[in-house]
Amino acid sequence: MTRPEAGAGTAGERSQDHLRLLAHFQEAGYGAVTPPVLQPAEPFLELSGEDIRRRIFVTQDASGSELCLRPEFTIPVCRHHLAHAPKFSAPSPSAPQGADYSYLGPVFRLAGDEPDEFLQAGIESVGRTDTPAADAEVIGLALEGLALLGRSDVAVRLGDMGLVDALLDALGVPPTAKRRTLRALAAGRSLDAVTNGLRTEDPHAGLLAAIQGQNPGGVRAFVEDVLSIAGISRVGGRSAGEIAERFLAKAAAQASGGSGLNPENRAIVDRYRAIEGDPDSAAAAVRALVQEAGLDHPPLDAALDLFEERTGFMAARGLAVERFRFSGGFARNLDYYTGFIFEGTAPGAPKLPLVGGGRYDGLLQHLGSPVPVPAVGCAVWLSRVAANAPSEKDATVG
């Protein structure tokens, strides 16, 4: 009997496919977990990308604490890990031991043409220190899982936020400019707004000039009072206090003569973003750019070595790396990625990932771990896998 085409079959048959995918992850050692649907809103508002922040369903408990319906699984799984994983004994500072997790369940995001509730399955590998092997395992299990669901026609796109981070450090980009640049890259925005010397007028220039040198506590109170009078508690997923902090940071940057990339560094970053090709040719192109730019920075060399090691581990798993496409301009709209990132899409729908994921080595420390914890994972959009590819205008990122 031939396998039905993607999108065919009854709901029961599709459910069996979902369970088969979860079993595939569990057989690889990823134990199933089901984090609560209701989650504290703050981690998502602080650590998710702008796209998700705008689309979270937020509510309050009896004490007034903000909760949300989980918009994705990575943060809930990491919170579960911190709460339930056994701890290392002394002299380690009570860091949780590593563990591998799988999941299958609904997530919730305000959307336009797509459902506000949809199913995701995925895996998260927390605590492994063999970084290139763990990265290769996650993408390998993801693509094998899609093949189980009848989707072997997947175009794979790769990126590396670790390379970008190391490149900005090698260029000596100041911390504030680096943060703004990384945010712009993660959101897929132009770097025009973070480049020094451009003749662009900040719409808040007058306010920024007025608050330069003012008491930070007074500025925060002023912003909170103005929003309170207007009946606004959050703007774009940010609290009044967070908005005030952003104004203070921008005012300080303006007072010091700017907080963006200088034109020379911008040109090098743009050259990096233009690099595309299979992983081996892309690595060679990045090395050539580093040499031409005269950058002598051991962490950047180490990031390139890691990139090439990962490619080797992916090839060793039998993945067709020569068909993968690295893009220096590729990013996923989540702020917590720190390294390798990837997406798999169906032909004809490059903006609608069937699977996406990457490495997020800093996330667990943001959530309360006493030390950094390496982690990598991915999520599969089950409705997109099962359905015929929708039109590009329905695309969402996440």
C-alpha positions as CSV (number, residue, x, y, z in Angstrom):
1,M,0.0,0.0,0.0
2,T,1.4,3.4,-0.9
3,R,1.7,6.1,1.7
4,P,-0.9,8.9,1.4
5,E,0.3,12.3,0.3
6,A,1.0,14.9,2.9
7,G,-2.3,16.5,4.0
8,A,-4.3,13.3,3.1
9,G,-5.8,10.8,5.5
10,T,-8.1,11.1,8.5
11,A,-7.4,13.1,11.7
12,G,-6.8,9.7,13.4
13,E,-4.2,8.8,10.8
14,R,-2.5,12.1,11.2
15,S,-2.5,11.7,15.0
16,Q,-0.8,8.3,14.6
17,D,1.8,10.0,12.5
18,H,2.4,12.5,15.3
19,L,2.8,9.7,17.9
20,R,5.2,7.9,15.5
21,L,7.3,11.1,15.4
22,L,7.3,11.4,19.2
23,A,8.3,7.7,19.4
24,H,11.1,8.4,17.0
25,F,12.5,11.1,19.4
26,Q,12.0,8.9,22.4
27,E,13.9,5.9,20.8
28,A,16.8,8.3,20.4
29,G,16.8,9.0,24.2
30,Y,14.7,12.1,24.4
31,G,12.2,11.5,27.2
32,A,8.7,13.0,26.8
33,V,7.7,15.9,28.9
34,T,4.5,18.0,29.0
35,P,5.2,21.5,30.5
36,P,2.1,23.4,31.8
37,V,0.1,25.4,29.2
38,L,0.0,28.3,31.6
39,Q,3.5,29.9,31.9
40,P,5.0,33.0,33.6
41,A,4.8,35.7,30.9
42,E,8.1,37.5,31.8
43,P,10.6,35.0,30.3
44,F,8.8,35.1,26.9
45,L,8.5,38.9,26.9
46,E,12.1,39.3,27.8
47,L,13.8,36.6,25.8
48,S,11.6,35.8,22.8
49,G,11.8,37.7,19.5
50,E,9.7,40.7,18.6
51,D,7.3,38.5,16.5
52,I,6.4,36.3,19.4
53,R,6.2,39.1,22.0
54,R,3.5,40.8,19.9
55,R,1.4,37.6,19.7
56,I,1.4,36.2,23.2
57,F,-1.9,35.5,25.0
58,V,-1.4,37.2,28.4
59,T,-3.6,36.9,31.5
60,Q,-3.2,37.4,35.3
61,D,-3.5,35.1,38.3
62,A,-5.3,36.1,41.5
63,S,-2.2,37.9,42.8
64,G,-1.8,40.0,39.7
65,S,1.2,38.1,38.3
66,E,1.2,37.9,34.5
67,L,0.8,34.5,32.9
68,C,0.6,33.5,29.3
69,L,-0.5,30.5,27.2
70,R,2.8,28.9,26.1
71,P,3.7,30.4,22.7
72,E,6.5,27.8,22.2
73,F,8.1,24.9,24.0
74,T,11.8,25.8,24.4
75,I,11.5,28.1,27.4
76,P,8.9,25.8,29.2
77,V,11.2,22.8,28.7
78,C,14.2,24.7,30.1
79,R,12.1,25.8,33.1
80,H,11.1,22.2,33.6
81,H,14.8,21.1,33.4
82,L,15.8,23.7,36.1
83,A,13.0,22.6,38.4
84,H,13.3,18.8,38.0
85,A,16.7,17.7,36.7
86,P,19.0,16.3,39.4
87,K,21.8,18.6,40.5
88,F,25.5,18.0,40.3
89,S,27.1,17.6,43.7
90,A,29.8,20.0,45.1
91,P,32.1,21.6,44.1
92,S,29.9,22.4,41.1
93,P,27.5,25.3,42.0
94,S,24.3,23.2,42.0
95,A,24.0,23.2,38.2
96,P,21.5,20.7,36.9
97,Q,22.7,17.6,35.1
98,G,22.1,17.2,31.4
99,A,19.0,15.6,30.0
100,D,17.3,15.2,26.6
101,Y,13.6,16.0,26.2
102,S,10.9,15.5,23.6
103,Y,7.4,17.0,23.5
104,L,4.1,17.1,21.5
105,G,1.3,19.5,22.2
106,P,-0.5,22.8,21.4
107,V,1.1,26.2,21.4
108,F,-0.8,29.5,21.3
109,R,0.0,32.7,19.3
110,L,-2.2,35.5,18.1
111,A,-2.2,35.3,14.3
112,G,-3.9,36.7,11.3
113,D,-4.6,34.0,8.6
114,E,-3.2,31.1,10.6
115,P,-4.8,29.4,13.6
116,D,-4.1,30.9,17.0
117,E,-3.6,27.4,18.4
118,F,-1.5,24.8,16.6
119,L,0.5,21.6,17.4
120,Q,4.2,21.4,17.7
121,A,6.5,18.5,18.4
122,G,10.2,18.8,19.1
123,I,13.3,18.0,21.1
124,E,15.6,19.9,23.4
125,S,19.1,18.6,24.4
126,V,20.3,20.3,27.6
127,G,23.7,20.1,29.1
128,R,25.7,18.2,26.5
129,T,29.3,19.6,26.0
130,D,30.0,17.8,22.7
131,T,28.6,20.8,20.9
132,P,29.1,19.9,17.2
133,A,27.9,16.3,17.7
134,A,24.8,17.5,19.6
135,D,24.0,20.1,16.9
136,A,24.3,17.4,14.2
137,E,22.2,15.0,16.2
138,V,19.3,17.5,16.6
139,I,19.2,18.4,12.9
140,G,19.5,14.7,11.9
141,L,16.7,13.6,14.2
142,A,14.5,16.5,12.9
143,L,15.0,15.5,9.2
144,E,14.6,11.8,9.9
145,G,11.3,12.7,11.7
146,L,10.1,14.7,8.8
147,A,10.9,11.7,6.5
148,L,8.7,9.5,8.8
149,L,5.9,12.0,8.1
150,G,6.4,11.7,4.4
151,R,8.3,14.9,3.9
152,S,11.7,14.1,2.4
153,D,11.5,17.1,0.1
154,V,12.9,19.5,2.6
155,A,15.2,22.4,1.7
156,V,17.6,23.0,4.6
157,R,19.0,26.5,5.4
158,L,21.8,27.0,8.0
159,G,23.0,30.0,9.9
160,D,25.3,30.7,12.8
161,M,24.7,33.4,15.4
162,G,28.0,32.3,17.1
163,L,29.9,33.3,14.0
164,V,28.2,36.7,13.9
165,D,28.8,37.3,17.6
166,A,32.5,36.4,17.2
167,L,32.8,38.6,14.1
168,L,31.4,41.6,15.9
169,D,33.8,41.1,18.8
170,A,36.7,40.8,16.4
171,L,35.7,44.1,14.9
172,G,35.7,45.7,18.3
173,V,32.0,46.7,18.1
174,P,31.0,48.2,21.5
175,P,28.5,46.2,23.7
176,T,25.5,48.5,23.1
177,A,26.1,48.5,19.3
178,K,26.6,44.8,19.4
179,R,23.3,44.1,21.1
180,R,21.4,46.4,18.7
181,T,23.1,44.8,15.7
182,L,22.4,41.2,16.9
183,R,18.7,42.2,17.5
184,A,18.5,43.7,14.0
185,L,20.0,40.6,12.5
186,A,17.7,38.2,14.4
187,A,14.7,40.2,13.3
188,G,15.9,40.2,9.7
189,R,16.0,44.0,9.6
190,S,18.3,46.3,7.7
191,L,21.4,47.6,9.6
192,D,20.7,51.2,8.5
193,A,19.2,52.0,11.9
194,V,22.3,50.9,13.8
195,T,25.0,52.4,11.5
196,N,26.7,55.6,12.7
197,G,26.9,58.5,10.3
198,L,23.6,58.0,8.6
199,R,21.3,61.0,8.2
200,T,18.3,59.5,9.8
201,E,16.3,61.4,12.3
202,D,15.3,59.5,15.5
203,P,11.6,60.3,16.1
204,H,12.4,60.5,19.8
205,A,15.4,62.7,19.4
206,G,13.9,65.6,21.4
207,L,12.9,63.3,24.3
208,L,16.3,61.6,24.3
209,A,18.0,65.0,24.5
210,A,15.7,66.0,27.4
211,I,16.5,63.0,29.5
212,Q,20.3,62.9,29.0
213,G,21.9,63.2,32.4
214,Q,18.6,63.0,34.3
215,N,18.0,60.8,37.3
216,P,17.2,57.3,36.0
217,G,14.6,56.7,38.7
218,G,12.8,59.9,37.7
219,V,12.8,59.0,34.0
220,R,11.3,55.5,34.8
221,A,8.6,57.0,37.0
222,F,7.7,59.6,34.3
223,V,7.3,56.9,31.6
224,E,5.3,54.7,33.8
225,D,3.0,57.6,34.8
226,V,2.4,58.6,31.2
227,L,1.5,55.1,30.2
228,S,-0.6,54.6,33.2
229,I,-2.6,57.8,32.4
230,A,-3.1,56.4,28.9
231,G,-4.3,53.1,30.3
232,I,-1.4,51.2,28.7
233,S,0.5,48.5,30.6
234,R,2.7,47.2,27.8
235,V,3.8,48.3,24.4
236,G,5.1,45.6,22.0
237,G,5.3,43.1,24.8
238,R,7.5,45.5,26.9
239,S,6.6,46.8,30.3
240,A,6.7,50.5,31.2
241,G,9.9,50.0,33.1
242,E,11.5,48.2,30.1
243,I,10.5,51.0,27.8
244,A,12.1,53.5,30.2
245,E,15.3,51.5,30.2
246,R,15.4,51.5,26.4
247,F,15.0,55.3,26.4
248,L,17.8,55.7,29.0
249,A,20.1,53.5,27.0
250,K,19.4,55.4,23.7
251,A,19.9,58.7,25.5
252,A,23.2,57.6,26.9
253,A,24.3,56.4,23.4
254,Q,23.2,59.6,21.8
255,A,25.2,61.6,24.4
256,S,28.3,59.5,23.7
257,G,28.2,60.1,19.9
258,G,26.2,57.1,18.8
259,S,25.8,53.4,19.5
260,G,25.9,51.8,16.1
261,L,28.3,50.2,13.7
262,N,30.8,52.5,12.0
263,P,30.7,52.4,8.2
264,E,33.9,50.2,7.9
265,N,32.5,47.6,10.3
266,R,29.1,47.8,8.6
267,A,30.7,47.0,5.3
268,I,32.3,43.9,6.7
269,V,29.1,42.7,8.3
270,D,27.3,43.2,5.1
271,R,29.9,41.1,3.2
272,Y,29.4,38.4,5.8
273,R,25.6,38.5,5.4
274,A,26.0,38.1,1.6
275,I,27.9,34.8,1.9
276,E,25.8,31.9,0.7
277,G,26.4,28.3,-0.4
278,D,27.0,24.8,0.9
279,P,28.6,24.6,4.4
280,D,32.1,23.9,3.1
281,S,32.2,26.6,0.5
282,A,30.6,29.1,3.0
283,A,33.3,28.3,5.6
284,A,36.0,28.9,3.1
285,A,34.3,32.3,2.1
286,V,34.1,33.4,5.7
287,R,37.8,32.5,6.3
288,A,38.7,34.5,3.2
289,L,36.7,37.5,4.5
290,V,38.4,37.3,7.9
291,Q,41.9,37.2,6.3
292,E,41.1,40.1,3.9
293,A,39.8,42.2,6.8
294,G,43.0,41.5,8.8
295,L,41.1,40.1,11.8
296,D,43.3,38.3,14.2
297,H,40.8,37.0,16.9
298,P,41.2,33.5,18.4
299,P,37.5,33.3,19.4
300,L,36.5,33.9,15.8
301,D,38.9,31.2,14.6
302,A,37.4,28.9,17.2
303,A,33.8,29.7,15.9
304,L,34.9,28.8,12.4
305,D,36.5,25.6,13.6
306,L,33.3,24.6,15.4
307,F,31.3,25.4,12.2
308,E,33.5,23.0,10.2
309,E,33.4,20.3,12.9
310,R,29.6,20.5,12.9
311,T,29.6,20.0,9.1
312,G,31.8,16.9,9.6
313,F,29.4,15.4,12.2
314,M,26.4,16.1,10.0
315,A,28.1,14.3,7.1
316,A,29.1,11.4,9.4
317,R,25.3,11.0,10.2
318,G,24.7,10.5,6.5
319,L,23.1,13.9,6.0
320,A,23.4,15.4,2.5
321,V,25.4,18.5,3.6
322,E,26.3,19.4,0.0
323,R,22.5,20.1,-0.5
324,F,22.3,22.3,2.6
325,R,22.5,26.0,2.1
326,F,24.3,28.3,4.5
327,S,23.4,32.0,4.4
328,G,25.2,34.7,6.4
329,G,22.0,36.7,6.3
330,F,19.7,34.0,7.7
331,A,18.4,34.4,11.2
332,R,15.4,33.2,13.2
333,N,13.3,35.8,15.0
334,L,14.1,34.6,18.6
335,D,16.5,36.6,20.7
336,Y,18.0,33.6,22.7
337,Y,19.9,31.9,19.9
338,T,23.7,31.9,20.4
339,G,25.1,29.5,17.8
340,F,24.0,27.2,15.1
341,I,20.5,27.8,13.6
342,F,18.5,25.9,10.9
343,E,15.2,25.7,9.2
344,G,13.7,23.1,6.9
345,T,11.1,24.2,4.4
346,A,8.9,22.6,1.7
347,P,9.5,23.5,-1.9
348,G,7.6,26.6,-2.9
349,A,7.2,27.9,0.7
350,P,10.6,29.1,1.9
351,K,9.1,31.5,4.5
352,L,7.0,28.7,6.2
353,P,9.4,26.4,8.1
354,L,8.3,22.8,8.7
355,V,11.0,22.6,11.3
356,G,13.3,25.1,12.9
357,G,15.8,25.3,15.7
358,G,19.2,26.0,16.9
359,R,21.6,26.4,19.9
360,Y,20.8,28.6,22.9
361,D,23.7,28.3,25.4
362,G,22.7,31.4,27.4
363,L,19.0,30.7,27.9
364,L,19.1,28.6,31.0
365,Q,21.3,31.1,32.9
366,H,18.7,33.8,32.0
367,L,16.1,31.5,33.6
368,G,18.0,31.0,36.8
369,S,20.8,28.5,36.3
370,P,23.9,29.5,38.4
371,V,26.2,28.7,35.5
372,P,25.8,28.7,31.7
373,V,24.3,25.5,30.3
374,P,24.8,24.4,26.7
375,A,21.6,23.5,24.9
376,V,20.2,22.9,21.4
377,G,16.8,21.9,20.1
378,C,14.2,22.2,17.4
379,A,10.4,22.3,16.8
380,V,8.3,20.8,14.1
381,W,5.1,22.6,12.9
382,L,2.8,19.5,12.5
383,S,0.0,21.4,10.8
384,R,2.3,22.6,8.1
385,V,3.8,19.2,7.6
386,A,0.4,17.7,7.2
387,A,-1.2,20.4,5.1
388,N,-0.6,21.5,1.5
389,A,1.8,24.4,1.6
390,P,-0.2,27.7,2.2
391,S,0.6,30.9,0.3
392,E,3.6,33.0,1.2
393,K,1.3,35.8,2.5
394,D,0.4,33.6,5.4
395,A,4.0,33.2,6.5
396,T,4.9,33.6,10.2
397,V,8.2,33.3,12.0
398,G,8.8,31.5,15.2
